């Protein structure tokens, strides 16, 4: 039932992990981030604010430049696909499950070169996935969830873009088409169901 966080948390220069998940009071995301805008914004590496009641989105998120994990899943957040998250250059994991990304596949994904975990499931994406999406990873993915959207287009040779460990890929409930050419030898879970694959 927290209605935000106190402003003094923004002065905790050694705070690296903050869990603010499963809060049932509506909180403006801007106000929440404002109270982290001191030296905490430079130190913070993990922010888990899932299953809360955040509203809105704010460019103050980009001030968390040292962030490695961002989980704002199951919030009432709308993230424009044209936003630029390039300042989050260290981020390794992003979970936006059941947020809204409008209107197209997010271009800012291509700027996150350290990303290894990405969950964009049930976010309302409804256009064609760009082919260069599959070519952009500087560090190999271990987990990708694009399920329950209306994404169309083809899936590239997946064997080239994933790490040499147990790989999980969810593509279900979209409009992907064509063949799945190849998969990583370390594949642990693959769900391509409810698509138009050949």
N, C-alpha and C positions, 0 to 999 in steps of 0.2 A: 504493500500500500504506500510505497514511497512516491512523493510527488516531485521528485527530482533529486539532485545531490547538492550539498552545501558548497558554496563558492570556494571555501578553503581547500577543497580537494585539488583545485587548480594550482596550488602552491606546493604540492607533494612531489618534489623533484625526483624521487626515487620510485614512484608508483609505476609499476610495469603492467599489472593485471587488474582489471576492474570488471566485476560481474554485476550486472544490473538486470538480470533476467527475471522473467515471471513476475513483473510488477503490474498491478491491476488498475493503477491510477493513470489517466491520460496525461502525458507529458509532451510538451513541445520539444522536438529534437534540438532546435536552435538554442533553447534555454539550457538544456542539458549540456550541450557542447560549449556554451558560453562559460559555464562553471568549470570547464576543464581547460580553459584557454591560457592558463599560466604555463609554468615550466612543465607541468604534468603532460601537456600536449606534445612535448618533445620526448618524454620518457616512456609514455604508454606504449606497450607492445601488443597487448591483448585487450579487446573490448567485446564483451559478450552482453548484449542487450536484447537477447531473443525473448519472444513471448511476452513482450511488454505492450504498452499502449502508446508508443511514440507516434506523433503526427508530424507531417511536413518533412522537409529535407533541408539541409543547410550546407553551404560551401565551407562552413567552419570545419566540417569533417576532413577537408583536405589539409587542415593545420596539424592533424595527427600524423605527422610525416614519418614517425618511426614505427607506425603500426604494422604488425605482422599478421594479426588475426582480427577480422571484423565479422561479427555475427549479429545481424539485426533482423534475423528471420522472424516471421510471424508478427510483423508490425504493420501499421497502417502507413507505410512510407511509399511515396511515389518517387522513383529515381528517373529523371529524364535520360534517355539514351545518349544525349549529346553532352552530358556532364563529363568533365575531365578529372580523372582520378590519378593523373600521372604523378602528382606529388606523393602518393602512397607507394613510393617506389620499392619499399621493403616488404610490402604485404605479400604473405604466402597463402592465406586462406580467406575467402570471402563467401559468406552465406547470406543470400538475399531471398531464401525460400519464402514464398507467399507475400513478398512485397510486390510492388508494381513497377515495371520498367516500361516506359512509354517513349515513342510508339514503336521503335524498331530495336533490332539487336544492338546492344550497347557498344559504341565505338571505343569507349574508354578501356574496355577489356584488353585491347591491343597494346596498351601502354604499360601493363603490369607484367614485367618481365620475370618476376620471381614467384609468380603464382603457381602453386601446386595443387590447391584445393579450390574448386569453384562450384557453387550451387546457385543456379538461376532457375530452379524449378518453380512452376506455378506462378510466374511473374507477368503473364499476359503478353509475352513477346509473340508477335504474329507476322513476321516477315521472313525473308530468305536469309539464311546464315551465310555471311560472306566466306568464300573459299579461303581467303587469307587468315580467317579465324584459326584454321587447323595448322597453319604454318608459322604462327607467331610465337610459339613458346620457346623462351630462352632456357627455362628450367622445366624439366619434364613433369607433366601432371601425374598425380596419383588418384585423384577423385574428380569426376565431372558429372554433374547432374543438370540436364536440360529438360527434364520430363515435364509433362502437363503444361505445355505451351502450344502454340500453333506455328512452330518453326518449320519452314520448308527448305529444300535444297539437298545437296548431296553430302555424304560423309566421306572425308578424305581417307587415305591410308593411315589408320590409327596406330599402326605399329611404330611410327616414327616419333610420336609426340608424347609418349608416356614413359614413366620411370621404370627402372629395372626392379620393381617390387610389385606387391599385390595391387592390381589396378581395378578400380570400380568405375563403370560407365553406365549411366542411366540416360536413355534417349526416348523413353516410352511416351506415348500420347502426344505425338507431333505429326507433321506431314513430311518427314524426311522421305526421300525417294532414291532409286538407283540401288546399286549393290553396295554391300559393306566389303571393301576390297581386301582388307587385312586387319588383324587385331594384334595387340601385343602378346608375346608368348607368356607374359606374367599376368594375363587377365584373370581376375578372380570373380568378378560379376559383370555381366553385360545384359542389359535389358533394352532390346530394340522393339518391343511389342507396340501394337497400335500405331503403326506408321505405314508407309507405302513402299517399303524396301522390296527389292527384287532379289 
